[in-house]
Amino acid sequence: MNANIFKEISQSSDPKSLYKYVAAIIFLKWIYNNTVVDKYNFSIVTLEKNKNISIRSLKNLNFNDFPGEGNLGGHLELIFRELEAENSEQLGGLFGWIDFHNNCLQKYDDRHYYLKRISAICANINDDECSVFSQLLEVAETPSIETPPSIASLISGVINLTDQEEIFDPVCGNGSLLLSCAAVLENENFVLSGNECNHSVWFFAKLNLLLNGFSSRGILHKDCFSEGVPRYDEKQYDAVVGHPPWGERFSDSYHWILESLLPNMGRNQITFLDYAFVFAILGKMKCENGRAAVLVSNGMLTRSGAESDIRRDLIEKNLLDAVIGLPDKMFTTTSIGTSILLFRSTRSIKEVLFVDARSYVTPGRVRNTLSDSAVKSIVSIVLNRTPLEGISKLVPPTEIAGQAYTINVPRYMNLASSKIESDPDFLYEKKISLRQEIDEATVVIDDILQMLKSHAN
């Protein structure tokens, strides 16, 4: 049934413009399926940390009879308006931008048809709404590169999250990285917060957290630079994670960043915003025991000039704790090489740990990945700061200075052998993966041979 939702949309003249309607109606179905009645006979949906969504005005909603005939667009608009009014902290401004009457849908002669079909299909979803919403995120093509699940799990592990902490992502995208952080914590005593500047992506992020049972009040529609230079009297967090955009260029609208986040750097010396994002993330890290993990492109680890001076500053201030070089082809939309930079606000040691994760890769047809056991092994190396021949190395600042403050992992070690004898679980999964590749290749070769034989006859 899930495939029917996206099949129906794909047949419209502008599929992308309809995804927000599907997301909103999936959310409505989730509310219907998760409604409970409290002792005052008020209908609510319970989230983590006792943050509830009140739906008192909708307690007579029967999704099994929905949608009916008549002004469906007006009916939906009223429902979402009442939801926002009752839950301003969680849902304020979330649905008001979706026009069920005019703008987007009026260009379709069959506007009511699509609304009704989307509503009817969502009403008959067999799987849980969260699963369907995850599929929607994959096809919605929101304008951001989503963090692959295995990388998100790795970031969540190396930042060493504990309960009762506040976790912040200043460039949160659709919220997937925050949810990965939540997945490693055993209880509900933590807070998720984030900023997203793109309105449609922010909409998906809010719904993503809600459908996964978390409060969305901390997900704000704002630019991570909108507050200017982070001040010490501003809100800071125990753990900050981020997957900022790569290779964005400076423009005149960002001239103040040079004067604040990147002082003493001339306009002609800085081309990209990469380190501006890093400094914005570091500014949100608590001064005591704060941690930050940032997914970056490898280009910013080696560029000379002003960026080399920035890396020197990070090393001299003893903020950089580890660099994890990731395997190639981890993303479906880009072939850019990537790494994770791990920062700590209070460090008693000077060495920086460099980890080469390329040996742990599980090859894939579309993109490579890291298995659960590989992620576990890498996290253990980082948290225990374990040097392993060809895989990880503790590098003193003097050696980094001798490399002109280049912090690309291959500069400090050679690629380890693909045979990692100390990790039997990884070897077993690697063997299974290789067998699958051989089986798939055998099928393809057999098909080609069969085709050649038929042509020969």
Buried (B, 14 or more C-beta within 10 A) or exposed (E): EBEEBBEBBEEBEEBEBBBBBBBBBBBBBBBBEBBEEEEEEEBBBBBBBEBBBBBEBBEEBEBEEBBEEEEBBEBBBBBBEBBBEBBEEBBEEBBEEBEBEEEBBEEBEEBBEBBBBBBBBBBEBEEEBBEBBBBBBEBBEBEBBBBBBBBBBBBBBBBBBEEEBBBBBBBBBBBBBBBBBBEBBEEBEBBBBBBBBBEBBBBBBBBBBBBBBBBBBBBBBBEBBEBEBBEEEEEBBBBBBBBBBBEBEBEEEBEEBBEBBBEEBEEEEBBBBBBBBBBBBBBBBBEEEBBBBBBBBBBBBBBEEBBBBBBBBBBEEBBBBBBBBBBBBBBEEEEBBBBBBBBBBEBEEEBBBBBBBBBBBBEEEEBBBBBEBBBBBBBEBBBEBBBBEEBBBBBEBEBBEEEEBBBBBBBBBEEBEEEBEEBEEBBEBBEEBEEEEEEEEEEEEEEEEEEEEEEEE
